[in-house]
């Protein structure tokens, strides 16, 4: 089953996986109601995520397909665990944000979910890549230095010795800015 159809029209990728089975059920004689339900099943299930999410997923899948084409890797559904792992590893090499990795994983997962197929994003190798990416791409916390006794004394002096909490708070804000 080609992934290309999914990439070119997210909403039209309906004749494979579970949707092929639904179509077979609908093709039984004397079942116009079942036929009508089956025709709209894929579109209805696209409501599982927002239209903006579908656009983002479509972009991610196009990017995945472009990467596969660049390295002469065949992209079919269900995707191979190794191909997905290599793709995610390449995104880490590009130093993308972890949220980009996570969005791409979600897009690949959703594409498989919509077809009733097992997602390669659940494999051990892909899950390990995701955890490693989270650690490697993590930005260190930017901790502020604590005030020294001299700085605290200066803050107090700036407040003209006013012992009210409100005055001290304003002085602290001034020092922090």
Residue pairs with C-beta under 8 A, 6 or more apart in sequence:
1 16
1 17
1 76
1 77
1 115
2 75
2 76
2 77
3 61
3 65
3 75
3 76
3 77
3 79
3 111
4 65
4 75
5 12
5 13
6 13
6 61
6 77
6 111
7 58
7 61
7 62
7 65
10 46
10 54
10 57
10 58
10 61
11 42
11 43
11 46
11 54
13 42
13 114
13 115
14 41
14 42
15 23
16 77
16 115
17 77
17 115
17 116
17 117
18 115
18 116
19 41
19 42
19 115
19 116
21 116
22 38
22 41
23 38
25 31
25 34
25 38
26 34
26 35
26 37
26 38
26 39
27 35
28 34
42 114
45 114
46 54
46 114
49 57
49 110
56 103
56 107
57 103
57 106
57 107
57 110
57 111
58 107
60 103
60 104
60 106
60 107
60 108
61 107
61 108
61 111
63 104
64 75
64 87
64 104
64 107
64 108
65 75
67 73
67 87
67 90
68 74
68 75
68 83
68 87
69 75
73 83
73 86
75 83
77 111
77 112
77 115
77 117
78 112
78 115
78 117
78 118
78 119
78 120
79 108
79 112
79 120
80 120
81 120
81 123
81 125
81 126
82 125
83 120
84 108
84 120
84 121
84 123
84 126
85 123
85 125
85 126
85 129
87 104
88 101
88 104
88 105
88 126
88 129
88 130
88 133
89 129
91 100
91 101
91 104
91 133
92 101
92 129
92 132
92 133
92 136
92 137
95 137
96 137
97 137
98 133
98 134
98 137
98 138
101 130
101 133
101 134
101 137
102 130
105 121
105 126
105 130
108 119
108 120
108 121
109 119
109 121
109 122
112 118
112 119
112 120
112 121
113 119
120 126
121 127
121 130
147 155
147 175
151 175
154 175
155 168
155 171
155 172
155 175
156 168
156 171
158 171
158 174
159 167
159 168
159 170
159 171
160 167
162 168
